[in-house]
Amino acid sequence: MNDGQGHHAGRRRQAVALAYQEGDNAPRVLAQGYGELAERIVDEAKRQGIYVHDAPELVALLMQLNIDEAIPPKLYQVIAELLVWVREIDSAKQND
C-alpha cells in the first residue's frame, strides 16, 4: 500500500526529534534522519512513551537545522502550541 506518491503507507520519509532542557532558550534538534533512520527515531520515541506528531511541513522546516541547533524564533509559536497540545493530551490520559 502506498500514499499515492510512491511511498509505503506507515513509513516516514523523514523525522526530527526535539529536546528541551532547563536553561535552554529554545528546544534543540536532538536527532533527525531520512528513511530507515527516520523509522528508528520514531520507533525509539514510541518505545520511550514520547508523543509522535505527524506534521510533514514542520518536519521539512526542522530538517534544515543541524543536530543540537536551537529552533529559530520563527518556529517558537508553532512549537509552543504543539507542546501545549501534547501536555493537554497527557493530562487527559492521566484523568481517565
N, C-alpha and C positions, 0 to 999 in steps of 0.2 A: 504494500500500500504506500502511496506517496502523496505529497501535499499539492500536486499539480505543477510543481516546479522541479520535479525530478528528485526530490528529497524524500527519504523514507519517513513516514509518519512516526512521530515519537522520537526522532533523532534530531538532536540540536546541531546546528552547523557551527555555533559559537556560544560561549558562555563567559561570564565575568563574575568573580566573587569579590564582594566589597567587605571591608572590615573597618570598624571604628574603635579606637581606644581612647580612654580618657586622656586628655591633654592634646589630642589631635585637633586641628582646626576643622577638618572635614574627613569623611570616610576616604579610605585609600583602596586602590586596586590590590587585592591580595593574590588573585590568580586570574588567568584568562587563557582561553585556548579555542581551537577550532576542531571540528570533527570528533575523533575518539577522545582527545584531551578534554573537550567541552563536555562530553558524556561523563567522563571521570569526575570532573569538577561538580557536576550536578548530582551524580550518584553519591559522592562524598558528603555534599551538603545535606542531602536527604538522610543519609546514614546517621549524621550527627543531629538530625532534627531541625536543621536550618531551613527556613521557608525559601522556596524557589519560586521566583516570579518570572513569568514569560512575557518580556516586552522587547521584541526584536529591534525596535527603533532606538530604545535606550541602550541596549547591548551594543548596537553598532556605534553609538557615540562613545561608550565606555571602552570599546576595543581600541580606540585611538590613543588611549592613555598607556603609560608604561606601568609595569609592576611597581608597587609601592608609591605611585603617584597619587596625590590627593585629587578628588574630583574637582573640576573647575567651578567657580561661583555660579556660572550659568545653569548648572545642574543641581544646585543646592535645593531649590524649591521642589523639584520633582522627586529627588531622593528623600527629602524630608517628608513629603506626602506619602511616599511608599513606606517609609519606616513607621509613620503613624498608623497606616492601614495594617501593617503586619502586627503591630502591638495590639490593635483592636481585635484582630483575629485571635491572637494568643490569649487575650483577656477573655474573649467569648468562649474559647475552648476550656479555659480554667473554670468558668462559671457553669459549664454543662454538667 
